[in-house]
Amino acid sequence: MLLANLLFAMRIYDLWFALPLIVAVSLVYEGTRYEHLPSILHAALRFGTLVTGFMVAAFALLYYLSVWL
């Protein structure tokens, strides 16, 4: 039941709009710091993972607060 409510609250289809944004921001941010393509891709993957983790943590916190309150 909790998983169904969580998936409904996420409106999973809206998250597809976040994917190109995360990729673009990661590549541009890391592209300004490094010059070699393998370094840029590796750092962009790490940064994209960090941004995604932050977004998931913020969503979980907000979802928990909305259920609790």
CYANA upper distance limits for C-alpha pairs under 8 A (distance plus 0.5 A):
  1 MET  CA      5 ASN  CA      6.79
  2 LEU  CA      6 LEU  CA      6.56
  3 LEU  CA      7 LEU  CA      6.62
  4 ALA  CA      8 PHE  CA      6.62
  5 ASN  CA      9 ALA  CA      6.51
  6 LEU  CA     10 MET  CA      6.66
  7 LEU  CA     11 ARG  CA      6.86
  7 LEU  CA     12 ILE  CA      7.04
  8 PHE  CA     12 ILE  CA      7.96
 10 MET  CA     14 ASP  CA      8.34
 10 MET  CA     15 LEU  CA      8.31
 11 ARG  CA     15 LEU  CA      7.83
 12 ILE  CA     16 TRP  CA      8.04
 14 ASP  CA     18 ALA  CA      8.16
 15 LEU  CA     19 LEU  CA      7.47
 16 TRP  CA     20 PRO  CA      8.21
 17 PHE  CA     21 LEU  CA      7.50
 18 ALA  CA     22 ILE  CA      6.58
 19 LEU  CA     23 VAL  CA      6.73
 20 PRO  CA     24 ALA  CA      6.46
 21 LEU  CA     25 VAL  CA      6.54
 22 ILE  CA     26 SER  CA      6.47
 22 ILE  CA     48 GLY  CA      6.53
 22 ILE  CA     51 VAL  CA      7.77
 22 ILE  CA     52 THR  CA      8.19
 23 VAL  CA     27 LEU  CA      6.62
 23 VAL  CA     44 ALA  CA      8.29
 23 VAL  CA     48 GLY  CA      7.12
 24 ALA  CA     28 VAL  CA      6.58
 25 VAL  CA     29 TYR  CA      6.37
 26 SER  CA     30 GLU  CA      6.50
 26 SER  CA     44 ALA  CA      5.33
 26 SER  CA     45 LEU  CA      7.89
 26 SER  CA     47 PHE  CA      6.46
 26 SER  CA     48 GLY  CA      6.09
 27 LEU  CA     31 GLY  CA      6.12
 27 LEU  CA     40 ILE  CA      7.50
 27 LEU  CA     41 LEU  CA      7.71
 27 LEU  CA     44 ALA  CA      5.88
 28 VAL  CA     32 THR  CA      6.85
 29 TYR  CA     33 ARG  CA      7.50
 29 TYR  CA     44 ALA  CA      8.25
 30 GLU  CA     34 TYR  CA      6.82
 30 GLU  CA     40 ILE  CA      6.12
 30 GLU  CA     43 ALA  CA      6.72
 30 GLU  CA     44 ALA  CA      6.17
 31 GLY  CA     35 GLU  CA      7.32
 31 GLY  CA     40 ILE  CA      6.13
 33 ARG  CA     40 ILE  CA      8.42
 34 TYR  CA     39 SER  CA      6.97
 34 TYR  CA     40 ILE  CA      6.31
 35 GLU  CA     39 SER  CA      7.96
 35 GLU  CA     40 ILE  CA      7.59
 36 HIS  CA     40 ILE  CA      6.80
 37 LEU  CA     41 LEU  CA      6.64
 38 PRO  CA     42 HIS  CA      6.59
 39 SER  CA     43 ALA  CA      6.56
 40 ILE  CA     44 ALA  CA      6.37
 41 LEU  CA     45 LEU  CA      6.59
 42 HIS  CA     46 ARG  CA      6.96
 43 ALA  CA     47 PHE  CA      6.58
 44 ALA  CA     48 GLY  CA      6.34
 45 LEU  CA     49 THR  CA      6.61
 46 ARG  CA     50 LEU  CA      6.73
 47 PHE  CA     51 VAL  CA      6.68
 48 GLY  CA     52 THR  CA      6.55
 49 THR  CA     53 GLY  CA      6.52
 50 LEU  CA     54 PHE  CA      6.65
 51 VAL  CA     55 MET  CA      6.68
 52 THR  CA     56 VAL  CA      6.68
 53 GLY  CA     57 ALA  CA      6.57
 54 PHE  CA     58 ALA  CA      6.56
 55 MET  CA     59 PHE  CA      6.57
 56 VAL  CA     60 ALA  CA      6.57
 57 ALA  CA     61 LEU  CA      6.62
 58 ALA  CA     62 LEU  CA      6.62
 59 PHE  CA     63 TYR  CA      6.41
 60 ALA  CA     64 TYR  CA      6.48
 61 LEU  CA     65 LEU  CA      6.65
 62 LEU  CA     66 SER  CA      6.59
 63 TYR  CA     67 VAL  CA      6.73
 64 TYR  CA     68 TRP  CA      6.46
 65 LEU  CA     69 LEU  CA      6.35
